[in-house]
Amino acid sequence: MSKNVKAHSIILGVFSNGIQLSGGLPIEKYAKYWFKAGMNRSTAHEKVHSSLDELAKQISLEIATRLPGENILLLGVPCLNERDSLSRWITRVPKRVEGYSLVPILVDDGSTDGTAHVAIQEHWWVYRKELNKGLADSIHCLFEVARRVRPLGLITMDGDGQHDPSELSALCRAFHQADQALVTGSRYLGSTVGQSALRTKGLQLISWILWALIGKRILDPACGFRIYSWNALLKMKITHSRHYSAETLIRATLGGVPVVEVPITIAKRFAGESKQGMTLVYGIRFVRVMLESWFRARAENR
């Protein structure tokens, strides 16, 4: 880890599976929930954005004025109708973890169940998107925010409650020890609750194919609980609308970024249904994305 760690920040992104982006409430409608949380109109408008540039600018300003010299984790949560799940774990996110301070943000992907209101009541930043473009587009947007803020890294995490906030400590410790790596959680080094045998076998097959492509065994290539170092962020480029987790692992390894797996637990969803699955079509699409990403990344690295 670099000696000037305090001059940087880390971005934490939290994601729900299978995000579909769509228009959200006007900022004025979001703002009334800030008022209920004890915030004035000016603060409410500063906290709700539909521009990546403005969001990054305001976050940078907050870091500089409120948290100078701190190691920052920006907690980003793109969700589609995850109000019930979000409300059950959002209060368990620590303000500090392993020496890092959290600055949370929710990306509202057009939820109709009041998902954003849960985050607003906890004084989180809100980023509002207008169009439906999927989870990979949301990941791309957080990469862009991270590159504007210039953090130490970007942490991503599912928003449906399947990732335990208490396990942030384990990932952060591994990140601190692994220089400029991509740290990713693994249910197969840890445990999983309620996963079907079909999904387990399917992910194992995908892991073997990925191993053949990149020459490194990654047991859980579909896990979204990760920390991307600054070096990894510079290598990231998402070209597919699905299965970003495979493409990012391929770009990291072919770009010379170490990948470190950490044991985690994948819990059952608190509420709702997963937008991902492990059907034959899902598996075929995942493998196709891996193959296309591998060919494209190899060509770009020549």
C-alpha angles and dihedrals in degrees: 000000000000120000092235093061092134091061090064139054139218124230119217118199121190119196141188118216120267099007117196114197121220141150119300139202118294114265090250090061092049090048095064089064090055088054089055088052091054099262126131126235094260093053091046093055091046090053098049118067141167094189124080091206093052092044092052091045093052093045090051089050092050091049091050096047105033103027109028112172092009126128102241131210113193106209109210123185119186105186139170112205095331098137096125094046095043094050091056097056108021094089090054093065106107122231088225130024126183090339096315125117118221124228104184128209132179121206107211108212096189099289116180097196100069097262092149091053090064090058093042091056088055091052095249125156113256124212114193122206124195104201137056107244107141140244095298090059090052090052089049090052092053090049087055093049090048093051090051094049091042099220133178088248150328123252117201126194137170117259098212096081097257091116116066114228089212088068091064086090093061093050092046092051091051090047091052092051097043112070113228094338137145106243115200134179122241126204088193092060087044126019144282131211123216098354114152121242089238092058091046093052092043094053091047090055091048089050091054093049091049089050090055091051102046103021094237128101112233109177098198110033093164098058115119097192100102149133117222112200119220089258090053091048090057089056096048121111123155116205101161129072092218139044097019089168091073096044094049092050091051093048091048096051096041088047092056097254113143115237117212123188122211126193113253138162122244106207130194117274112268091223143346128027131295117254088210127069142167103245123142090259091052092052094047091050092048092052092045091054090049093052095045092045092049094051092045095046092048091051092049093049094054 
